[in-house]
Amino acid sequence: MSNNDIVKNGFNVGMVDNFEKYLINNKPFVVNTDVSSGFGIHYIVLCKLDNNCYICDSLGKNNYRPYDNIMLKTIKNNGLNCIWYPFKFQVKTSVKCGWWSIFVCKLIQNLQNKTPQNITENIKKFVGKTAEISDENVLIKFFGCHKL
């Protein structure tokens, strides 16, 4: 999985120190939790709706992300409140965070006409508190993503 794979699936992606330009749209996008000079750590989803920035990490809100201070400062400097999706739905040993991020972006796009609360409720209903699909091809087909 790379940033190019996410772009090929129709979503913007940035690193934790350069995603600010995507906060102007009410569209979900993917952030790699590493800085631009790094190799990449983990993908998460952000989506600005009204005065809130919704954050979904497939490994959960309490997952260790070493550069959260940069991300949170950027969000707050843009006058937004941070609202975290509270559950994890990926096992720690999995490397499918990019695919989960694409899935969450697609789910949010499908729910854009609903309230922000419904987005969180529907994600929870759809994936549950924990979930994992081990076969990557099944995951790609399940999410309706392009086969890469």
C-alpha positions, 0 to 999 in steps of 0.5 A: 500500500502506498499513497499512490494506491489511495489516490488511484482509489479516488482520495486525497492523501497527505502526511501528518505535516502537510494535510492542511490543504484538504481541510477546506473540503467536506470530503474524507481524506487519508493521512499517513501518521508519519512526517514527510521526511519519513517512510510512512507509519500508519494510515488514518482518515480525517473528514471536516464537517462544519466546525469538526474534524472527524478522525478514524484510526482503524487501530483505535483512538488510543493507538500510538501515533508519534506525531499526533501533536502536529496533526492536532495542532493543524486541526485546531489552528484551522478552528476545528474541533477533533472528534475521534471514532472511538473503536478499533476494527483492525488487529494490531498485527495487520498491515491493512490500514490503507485499505481500511482507510479507503473503506472508511472514506467510501463509507463516509462518502455514501453517508454524506447526506446524513448527520455526522453522528450517523456516520460514526453510528453506521461505521460501528454497525458495519464493522463492529468494534473489532473486525479483520479480513485476512485475505487482501483480495477479499478485502479489496473486492469487499470494499469495492476498491480497484484491484491494484 
